[in-house]
């Protein structure tokens, strides 16, 4: 590569006539401000996505709680029928089976909602990765 080709690949501020320390610092501060604006924008987007996941998790928990309450009602009905009959009869077996199935469904719903609320899903991973890349790039350019 010749000097002219190398010069054309550099940013304008590098080969401009105004390469004073003040000019370089001004450019550095402008670039740093732009970088910080971009990082804040990315973080806002990720936090918005996390809040959407949080809402979904909370709705799953509420749905699971409602199903568990319905299962508890059926289970209590089965216990009442079992005690009423004194003798073990097939009459109470059907409501008990239904109650256990409803409780299992509610438990699965609660577990799914709980997993959506874990701190791992609320961490802004892309922002952290991007910040690390930016720090490495700044170190490379400053050295």
NUPA-644992 format. One record per residue (C-alpha): z, y negated, x. Coordinates in nm, 3 decimals. Example, Ala and Ser with C-alpha at 12.3 -4.5 7.8 and 13.67 -1.06 7.14 Angstrom:
<sites>
      up   north    east
   0.780   0.450   1.230
   0.714   0.106   1.367
</sites>
This chain:
<sites>
      up   north    east
   0.000   0.000   0.000
  -0.072  -0.348   0.123
   0.155  -0.650   0.082
  -0.050  -0.791  -0.206
  -0.024  -0.467  -0.411
   0.351  -0.445  -0.347
   0.400  -0.808  -0.447
   0.214  -0.759  -0.776
   0.444  -0.469  -0.872
   0.759  -0.679  -0.828
   0.907  -0.886  -1.110
   0.793  -1.248  -1.124
   1.126  -1.392  -1.013
   1.109  -1.196  -0.684
   0.788  -1.354  -0.557
   0.825  -1.693  -0.721
   0.878  -1.995  -0.504
   1.227  -2.049  -0.646
   1.418  -1.765  -0.473
   1.729  -1.968  -0.406
   2.073  -1.814  -0.441
   2.131  -2.023  -0.754
   1.802  -1.904  -0.904
   1.881  -1.542  -0.826
   2.232  -1.575  -0.972
   2.095  -1.739  -1.286
   1.845  -1.455  -1.326
   2.119  -1.197  -1.261
   2.344  -1.355  -1.527
   2.056  -1.368  -1.777
   1.975  -1.002  -1.716
   2.342  -0.904  -1.741
   2.378  -1.092  -2.071
   2.069  -0.918  -2.210
   2.206  -0.582  -2.098
   2.540  -0.649  -2.266
   2.366  -0.756  -2.589
   2.165  -0.432  -2.587
   2.478  -0.223  -2.524
   2.667  -0.392  -2.809
   2.371  -0.337  -3.041
   2.355   0.032  -2.949
   2.731   0.070  -2.998
   2.709  -0.094  -3.343
   2.438   0.151  -3.447
   2.636   0.450  -3.327
   2.955   0.332  -3.497
   2.755   0.294  -3.820
   2.636   0.654  -3.788
   2.994   0.767  -3.721
   3.117   0.588  -4.034
   2.849   0.763  -4.239
   2.971   1.099  -4.102
   3.329   0.995  -4.178
   3.238   0.922  -4.541
   3.065   1.258  -4.570
   3.370   1.435  -4.426
   3.605   1.258  -4.663
   3.387   1.348  -4.963
   3.391   1.713  -4.853
   3.770   1.707  -4.826
   3.806   1.551  -5.171
   3.561   1.806  -5.315
   3.749   2.088  -5.145
   4.081   1.960  -5.281
   3.942   1.950  -5.636
   3.811   2.307  -5.605
   4.146   2.423  -5.463
   4.328   2.269  -5.759
   4.095   2.452  -5.998
   4.158   2.774  -5.806
   4.530   2.719  -5.822
   4.506   2.679  -6.201
   4.315   3.007  -6.232
   4.558   3.180  -5.994
   4.854   3.061  -6.193
   4.687   3.185  -6.510
   4.643   3.527  -6.350
   5.009   3.536  -6.248
   5.117   3.445  -6.599
   4.901   3.721  -6.748
   5.033   3.972  -6.493
   5.393   3.889  -6.572
   5.321   3.890  -6.944
   5.178   4.237  -6.933
   5.470   4.386  -6.731
   5.253   4.686  -6.670
   4.970   4.651  -6.423
   4.666   4.634  -6.642
   4.305   4.531  -6.575
   4.356   4.223  -6.792
   4.493   4.011  -6.505
   4.263   4.152  -6.236
   3.959   3.944  -6.338
   4.131   3.602  -6.332
   4.297   3.691  -6.000
   3.962   3.782  -5.846
   3.803   3.460  -5.972
   4.096   3.256  -5.839
   4.069   3.410  -5.492
   3.696   3.338  -5.479
   3.748   2.976  -5.590
   4.025   2.932  -5.331
   3.800   3.073  -5.057
   3.522   2.829  -5.151
   3.767   2.538  -5.145
   3.899   2.647  -4.806
   3.548   2.657  -4.662
   3.476   2.310  -4.802
   3.795   2.170  -4.649
   3.717   2.328  -4.312
   3.367   2.178  -4.317
   3.503   1.834  -4.401
   3.768   1.859  -4.135
   3.513   1.948  -3.868
   3.313   1.636  -3.960
   3.623   1.425  -3.894
   3.688   1.552  -3.542
   3.714   1.289  -3.266
   3.419   1.457  -3.091
   3.182   1.354  -3.372
   3.310   0.996  -3.374
   3.257   0.934  -2.998
   2.958   0.704  -2.927
   2.795   0.946  -2.677
   2.463   0.762  -2.644
   2.637   0.433  -2.570
   2.854   0.596  -2.304
   2.549   0.763  -2.144
   2.349   0.440  -2.155
   2.634   0.242  -2.000
   2.659   0.494  -1.717
   2.286   0.468  -1.649
   2.306   0.090  -1.652
   2.598   0.091  -1.406
   2.410   0.323  -1.170
   2.099   0.106  -1.192
   2.301  -0.209  -1.119
   2.462  -0.041  -0.817
   2.120   0.063  -0.685
   1.978  -0.286  -0.725
   2.279  -0.457  -0.571
   2.282  -0.235  -0.264
</sites>
